[in-house]
């Protein structure tokens, strides 16, 4: 039976002196904005349904759902950059 190779535990990635972009810390505003946008989208859609289409913006009608999902999706897209 063949033997497995030994693992090198302390191997460092070689970037040849190039700066790694992931080493920067996240800004403090990122997480509150991300969660805030997701909640704003949810609240926007809930207000639209609870008020029977009278609020938040009655002129745009059903597009209020698109606006609410837009806010929520921007928040969800921000989760891909969250570390």
PASEBA-1860 file (N, C-alpha, C; in nm, 3 decimals):
! residues 83
1> XXXXXXXX> 0.085/-0.117/0.000/0.000/0.000/0.000/0.090/0.124/0.000 ~ 0.063/0.223/-0.089/0.148/0.341/-0.094/0.128/0.431/0.028 ~ 0.236/0.497/0.067/0.229/0.587/0.181/0.195/0.728/0.134 ~ 0.121/0.802/0.218/0.086/0.939/0.183/0.204/1.032/0.211 ~ 0.207/1.142/0.137/0.315/1.239/0.156/0.288/1.318/0.283 ~ 0.393/1.365/0.343/0.378/1.445/0.465/0.328/1.584/0.428 ~ 0.249/1.641/0.516/0.194/1.774/0.492/0.288/1.880/0.547 ~ 0.289/1.991/0.481/0.368/2.105/0.527/0.271/2.202/0.592
9> XXXXXXXX> 0.275/2.211/0.723/0.178/2.291/0.797/0.208/2.440/0.793 ~ 0.330/2.477/0.787/0.366/2.619/0.796/0.400/2.678/0.660 ~ 0.334/2.633/0.559/0.360/2.686/0.425/0.294/2.822/0.411 ~ 0.370/2.920/0.364/0.319/3.056/0.343/0.293/3.075/0.193 ~ 0.184/3.145/0.159/0.161/3.171/0.017/0.265/3.267/-0.037 ~ 0.307/3.241/-0.158/0.409/3.325/-0.219/0.339/3.430/-0.305 ~ 0.354/3.555/-0.265/0.294/3.662/-0.344/0.400/3.752/-0.406 ~ 0.525/3.715/-0.391/0.638/3.788/-0.450/0.635/3.937/-0.421
17> XXXXXXXX> 0.602/3.974/-0.299/0.605/4.113/-0.258/0.480/4.192/-0.292 ~ 0.385/4.132/-0.361/0.262/4.203/-0.397/0.171/4.211/-0.275 ~ 0.103/4.323/-0.261/0.012/4.341/-0.147/-0.114/4.257/-0.168 ~ -0.158/4.194/-0.064/-0.279/4.113/-0.071/-0.396/4.201/-0.030 ~ -0.501/4.204/-0.111/-0.616/4.293/-0.087/-0.698/4.249/0.033 ~ -0.696/4.121/0.069/-0.779/4.071/0.179/-0.721/4.102/0.316 ~ -0.602/4.161/0.322/-0.542/4.190/0.451/-0.598/4.316/0.515 ~ -0.672/4.397/0.438/-0.727/4.520/0.493/-0.845/4.489/0.584
25> XXXXXXXX> -0.854/4.557/0.696/-0.971/4.534/0.783/-1.096/4.597/0.721 ~ -1.212/4.542/0.757/-1.339/4.594/0.707/-1.369/4.727/0.775 ~ -1.428/4.821/0.701/-1.469/4.946/0.765/-1.581/4.920/0.866 ~ -1.587/5.002/0.969/-1.687/4.980/1.074/-1.829/5.003/1.025 ~ -1.848/5.081/0.919/-1.982/5.111/0.870/-2.037/5.000/0.783 ~ -1.956/4.906/0.738/-1.998/4.807/0.638/-2.110/4.717/0.690 ~ -2.089/4.657/0.806/-2.188/4.563/0.859/-2.321/4.631/0.893 ~ -2.323/4.748/0.960/-2.453/4.812/0.986/-2.527/4.851/0.858
33> XXXXXXXX> -2.453/4.897/0.757/-2.518/4.934/0.631/-2.575/4.810/0.562 ~ -2.499/4.701/0.564/-2.542/4.578/0.501/-2.672/4.526/0.564 ~ -2.673/4.513/0.696/-2.794/4.465/0.763/-2.907/4.567/0.755 ~ -2.872/4.695/0.758/-2.973/4.800/0.748/-3.046/4.796/0.615 ~ -2.973/4.774/0.506/-3.037/4.766/0.375/-3.128/4.644/0.364 ~ -3.084/4.532/0.419/-3.169/4.413/0.415/-3.298/4.437/0.495 ~ -3.286/4.497/0.612/-3.404/4.525/0.693/-3.492/4.632/0.630 ~ -3.431/4.734/0.570/-3.509/4.838/0.504/-3.593/4.780/0.391
41> XXXXXXXX> -3.535/4.691/0.313/-3.611/4.627/0.205/-3.727/4.545/0.259 ~ -3.704/4.472/0.366/-3.810/4.392/0.427/-3.921/4.480/0.481 ~ -3.884/4.585/0.553/-3.983/4.677/0.610/-4.059/4.748/0.499 ~ -3.991/4.786/0.391/-4.056/4.853/0.279/-4.168/4.766/0.222 ~ -4.138/4.639/0.199/-4.237/4.548/0.143/-4.349/4.522/0.243 ~ -4.317/4.508/0.370/-4.421/4.486/0.472/-4.515/4.605/0.482 ~ -4.461/4.726/0.480/-4.544/4.846/0.487/-4.635/4.854/0.364 ~ -4.582/4.818/0.249/-4.660/4.820/0.126/-4.781/4.727/0.137
49> XXXXXXXX> -4.760/4.606/0.187/-4.870/4.511/0.199/-4.965/4.544/0.314 ~ -4.912/4.585/0.428/-4.997/4.614/0.544/-5.086/4.735/0.518 ~ -5.032/4.836/0.449/-5.110/4.957/0.423/-5.202/4.940/0.302 ~ -5.207/4.823/0.245/-5.289/4.793/0.128/-5.257/4.886/0.012 ~ -5.131/4.896/-0.019/-5.071/4.970/-0.131/-5.081/5.123/-0.118 ~ -5.111/5.177/-0.001/-5.118/5.323/0.017/-4.982/5.384/0.050 ~ -4.895/5.309/0.110/-4.762/5.357/0.149/-4.659/5.261/0.095 ~ -4.535/5.286/0.088/-4.458/5.406/0.115/-4.471/5.511/0.005
57> XXXXXXXX> -4.480/5.471/-0.123/-4.497/5.569/-0.231/-4.618/5.525/-0.314 ~ -4.735/5.586/-0.294/-4.855/5.537/-0.362/-4.853/5.558/-0.514 ~ -4.778/5.655/-0.563/-4.779/5.685/-0.706/-4.718/5.572/-0.789 ~ -4.617/5.505/-0.738/-4.548/5.403/-0.818/-4.615/5.266/-0.809 ~ -4.712/5.250/-0.723/-4.792/5.127/-0.717/-4.710/5.003/-0.688 ~ -4.721/4.905/-0.777/-4.654/4.776/-0.759/-4.503/4.782/-0.765 ~ -4.449/4.892/-0.815/-4.304/4.907/-0.819/-4.245/4.921/-0.680 ~ -4.329/4.942/-0.579/-4.280/4.945/-0.441/-4.215/4.812/-0.404
65> XXXXXXXX> -4.267/4.704/-0.458/-4.208/4.572/-0.430/-4.068/4.564/-0.490 ~ -4.052/4.617/-0.610/-3.921/4.616/-0.676/-3.822/4.701/-0.595 ~ -3.867/4.815/-0.546/-3.781/4.901/-0.465/-3.739/4.827/-0.337 ~ -3.834/4.762/-0.271/-3.803/4.688/-0.149/-3.705/4.575/-0.174 ~ -3.729/4.498/-0.280/-3.636/4.390/-0.313/-3.501/4.446/-0.357 ~ -3.500/4.562/-0.419/-3.374/4.624/-0.458/-3.288/4.658/-0.338 ~ -3.349/4.718/-0.235/-3.273/4.747/-0.113/-3.220/4.618/-0.050 ~ -3.306/4.517/-0.043/-3.265/4.391/0.019/-3.153/4.324/-0.061
73> XXXXXXXX> -3.163/4.328/-0.193/-3.061/4.262/-0.275/-2.925/4.333/-0.266 ~ -2.926/4.465/-0.256/-2.798/4.537/-0.237/-2.735/4.492/-0.105 ~ -2.817/4.477/-0.001/-2.765/4.427/0.126/-2.711/4.286/0.115 ~ -2.782/4.200/0.042/-2.734/4.063/0.025/-2.608/4.058/-0.060 ~ -2.597/4.143/-0.161/-2.475/4.146/-0.241/-2.357/4.195/-0.158 ~ -2.383/4.279/-0.060/-2.275/4.325/0.026/-2.220/4.212/0.112 ~ -2.299/4.109/0.138/-2.250/3.997/0.219/-2.135/3.923/0.152 ~ -2.123/3.932/0.019/-2.014/3.863/-0.048/-1.878/3.926/-0.017
81> XXX> -1.877/4.053/0.021/-1.751/4.119/0.055/-1.723/4.126/0.203 ~ -1.815/4.072/0.283/-1.801/4.081/0.429/-1.702/3.976/0.478 ~ -1.607/4.020/0.562/-1.509/3.924/0.619/-1.526/3.920/0.767
END
